[in-house]
Amino acid sequence: MLTGSSIGTFIPRIDLFALLSNMQIPEWGIDWLKHEQVALMAALIAYRTGLFTLG
């Protein structure tokens, strides 16, 4: 079960890496990706503190 779970999460990551490594991402896309981690962390903190709920 552990091996299957590992493979199930590993394959999409490798596929995405392979896809993006062959693409030429425009400058605006690079700038947008720089803010993705901050936005994700802010959303997680807001959800955990009860500022908003899903559903």
N, CA, C and O of each residue as an XYZ file, in Angstrom:
220
protein
N       0.816     -1.173      0.000
C       0.000      0.000      0.000
C       0.875      1.258      0.000
O       0.584      2.231     -0.697
N       1.927      1.221      0.777
C       2.827      2.372      0.834
C       3.511      2.597     -0.509
O       3.652      3.733     -0.961
N       3.929      1.520     -1.134
C       4.576      1.649     -2.444
C       3.609      2.203     -3.482
O       3.978      3.062     -4.282
N       2.382      1.716     -3.470
C       1.380      2.210     -4.415
C       1.076      3.680     -4.204
O       0.929      4.429     -5.169
N       0.979      4.102     -2.947
C       0.740      5.512     -2.644
C       1.911      6.374     -3.100
O       1.719      7.467     -3.631
N       3.117      5.875     -2.890
C       4.312      6.614     -3.309
C       4.336      6.794     -4.821
O       4.613      7.882     -5.324
N       4.046      5.731     -5.525
C       4.032      5.807     -6.997
C       2.914      6.725     -7.469
O       3.085      7.476     -8.429
N       1.765      6.664     -6.793
C       0.628      7.497     -7.177
C       0.887      8.988     -7.033
O       0.317      9.783     -7.779
N       1.729      9.381     -6.093
C       2.055     10.797     -5.961
C       3.314     11.175     -6.736
O       3.502     12.338     -7.095
N       4.157     10.210     -6.987
C       5.423     10.480     -7.681
C       5.205     10.716     -9.173
O       5.814     11.613     -9.755
N       4.349      9.923     -9.786
C       4.144     10.007    -11.235
C       3.617     11.376    -11.671
O       4.166     11.944    -12.615
N       2.575     11.942    -11.029
C       2.131     13.277    -11.471
C       3.200     14.357    -11.312
O       3.268     15.282    -12.121
N       4.022     14.248    -10.292
C       5.082     15.247    -10.098
C       6.116     15.157    -11.203
O       6.551     16.181    -11.731
N       6.510     13.957    -11.556
C       7.497     13.782    -12.624
C       6.913     14.208    -13.959
O       7.605     14.832    -14.763
N       5.642     13.879    -14.212
C       5.001     14.294    -15.462
C       4.972     15.812    -15.586
O       5.280     16.358    -16.645
N       4.603     16.490    -14.505
C       4.553     17.948    -14.528
C       5.944     18.540    -14.738
O       6.114     19.484    -15.510
N       6.935     17.983    -14.047
C       8.309     18.463    -14.212
C       8.779     18.269    -15.658
O       9.389     19.167    -16.237
N       8.498     17.112    -16.232
C       8.908     16.841    -17.609
C       8.205     17.789    -18.580
O       8.816     18.270    -19.534
N       6.933     18.054    -18.340
C       6.180     18.952    -19.212
C       6.714     20.379    -19.135
O       6.929     21.023    -20.162
N       6.927     20.868    -17.917
C       7.370     22.252    -17.756
C       8.829     22.461    -18.140
O       9.210     23.565    -18.531
N       9.647     21.423    -18.036
C      11.051     21.601    -18.388
C      11.244     21.771    -19.894
O      12.263     22.307    -20.331
N      10.279     21.320    -20.685
C      10.378     21.462    -22.136
C       9.652     22.694    -22.667
O       9.704     22.977    -23.864
N       8.978     23.427    -21.788
C       8.213     24.596    -22.207
C       9.006     25.875    -21.969
O       9.841     25.947    -21.068
N       8.738     26.855    -22.771
C       9.287     28.189    -22.575
C       8.197     29.019    -21.910
O       7.222     29.393    -22.562
N       8.348     29.310    -20.629
C       7.336     30.046    -19.877
C       7.595     31.541    -20.064
O       8.721     32.003    -19.883
N       6.539     32.310    -20.431
C       6.738     33.759    -20.619
C       7.061     34.451    -19.304
O       6.855     33.896    -18.225
N       7.566     35.660    -19.411
C       7.999     36.420    -18.228
C       6.855     36.652    -17.252
O       7.054     36.553    -16.041
N       5.650     36.962    -17.756
C       4.517     37.182    -16.866
C       4.150     35.902    -16.127
O       3.674     35.962    -14.993
N       4.362     34.750    -16.746
C       4.091     33.477    -16.086
C       5.071     33.209    -14.954
O       4.689     32.687    -13.906
N       6.320     33.561    -15.163
C       7.335     33.416    -14.117
C       7.003     34.330    -12.935
O       7.105     33.923    -11.778
N       6.604     35.575    -13.239
C       6.236     36.507    -12.168
C       5.034     35.996    -11.385
O       5.001     36.124    -10.161
N       4.056     35.426    -12.060
C       2.870     34.898    -11.399
C       3.225     33.712    -10.508
O       2.701     33.593     -9.400
N       4.100     32.844    -10.974
C       4.486     31.673    -10.192
C       5.272     32.049     -8.932
O       5.268     31.301     -7.955
N       5.935     33.184     -8.949
C       6.671     33.626     -7.760
C       5.737     33.889     -6.586
O       6.149     33.754     -5.434
N       4.489     34.262     -6.855
C       3.534     34.612     -5.807
C       2.648     33.432     -5.396
O       1.859     33.553     -4.459
N       2.771     32.313     -6.075
C       1.897     31.172     -5.803
C       2.093     30.622     -4.392
O       1.109     30.315     -3.720
N       3.305     30.493     -3.935
C       3.566     29.934     -2.613
C       3.004     30.827     -1.511
O       2.444     30.327     -0.536
N       3.147     32.128     -1.656
C       2.632     33.055     -0.647
C       1.108     33.002     -0.615
O       0.513     33.013      0.463
N       0.470     32.945     -1.782
C      -0.983     32.896     -1.840
C      -1.513     31.599     -1.230
O      -2.523     31.615     -0.526
N      -0.849     30.494     -1.490
C      -1.268     29.219     -0.932
C      -1.138     29.219      0.589
O      -2.045     28.762      1.285
N      -0.038     29.718      1.105
C       0.153     29.761      2.555
C      -0.870     30.686      3.210
O      -1.400     30.361      4.273
N      -1.154     31.829      2.596
C      -2.149     32.753      3.147
C      -3.531     32.107      3.170
O      -4.277     32.277      4.135
N      -3.876     31.372      2.124
C      -5.175     30.699      2.084
C      -5.260     29.617      3.160
O      -6.301     29.467      3.799
N      -4.198     28.875      3.364
C      -4.208     27.833      4.394
C      -4.319     28.431      5.797
O      -5.046     27.909      6.642
N      -3.606     29.514      6.040
C      -3.678     30.159      7.350
C      -5.075     30.739      7.579
O      -5.627     30.605      8.671
N      -5.644     31.374      6.571
C      -6.972     31.955      6.706
C      -8.014     30.866      6.957
O      -8.940     31.069      7.742
N      -7.878     29.741      6.316
C      -8.822     28.637      6.504
C      -8.696     28.048      7.914
O      -9.701     27.781      8.572
N      -7.463     27.850      8.368
C      -7.245     27.253      9.689
C      -7.645     28.185     10.827
O      -8.033     27.715     11.896
N      -7.558     29.480     10.620
C      -7.934     30.418     11.674
C      -9.416     30.744     11.645
O      -9.900     31.451     12.528
N     -10.140     30.259     10.670
C     -11.579     30.456     10.598
C     -12.016     31.741      9.921
O     -13.169     32.149     10.063
N     -11.121     32.387      9.188
C     -11.511     33.605      8.479
C     -12.522     33.320      7.377
O     -13.356     34.170      7.068
N     -12.456     32.150      6.791
C     -13.452     31.720      5.814
C     -13.547     30.194      5.861
O     -12.645     29.514      6.349
N     -14.639     29.688      5.354
C     -14.841     28.235      5.305
C     -15.219     27.836      3.895
O     -15.750     28.638      3.128
N     -14.948     26.619      3.572
C     -15.301     26.090      2.266
C     -16.594     25.298      2.390
O     -16.752     24.469      3.286
N     -17.505     25.568      1.481
C     -18.729     24.764      1.452
C     -19.876     25.282      2.189
O     -20.935     24.653      2.204
